[in-house]
């Protein structure tokens, strides 16, 4: 939701997801987008490094870690299913 107060845009409850293969520039674009939102619109934003979290999980000796390693090694996207 966007509102305008005193000529300034305010964004509430928005999520932006950048998807793509490893090394395609998601992190770079995210940093640029965060800077643009902060500098131009005064909006605080943060970047969540999902890829690094997935790689850390893949290094663990757990069932979830083994499954994540197989997904990452195959170059597939990981999804979370809701039950």
Buried (B, 14 or more C-beta within 10 A) or exposed (E): EEEEEEEEEEBEEEEEEBEEEEEEEBBEEBEEBBEEBEEEBEBEBEBEEEBEEBBEBBEEEEEEBEEBBEBBEEEEEEEEEEE
